[in-house]
């Protein structure tokens, strides 16, 4: 029976972890994701005391292997790997996984920043539209005609009133 080793990783985002695992060969159908941590299985088929939220079952890891697991914590996912499987899933593999994780985290961060820019631009557009509407309504109440002129990305409101 192989002893399990627990390694802290800086990977806190489960979605990015799953994308990274897919990039290193553990795509859909090879990774289980659980809300509550489940037991890992050793090479002999018996459930071990170690538990994880993200599990790669031994049949996907290798012939005489044990399950690999990632236990989610607030400070990162703990990789739970048997001493036997550390030959294949040790430091070099973890470096590849972490590089892919960083790549996916960067993409997610860029996507979130772009969504925030769009949200702010939309709020600004709505504010300008509301201000414009208020000016037009007030001008019409005061007897002005309102003409809108565009100059590049600026809008100029021209108020006209005929006085005889």
Secondary structure, DSSP 8 states (H G I E B T S, - for coil): ---EEEEE-S---HHHHHHHHHHTT--TTT-EEEEEEEEEE-TTS-EEEEEEEEEE-HHHH-TT---EEEEEETTEEEEEEETTGGGTSSHHHHHHHHHHHHHHHHHHHHHHHHHHHHHHHHHHHHHHHHHHHHHHHHHHHTT-EEEEEEETTEEEEEEE----
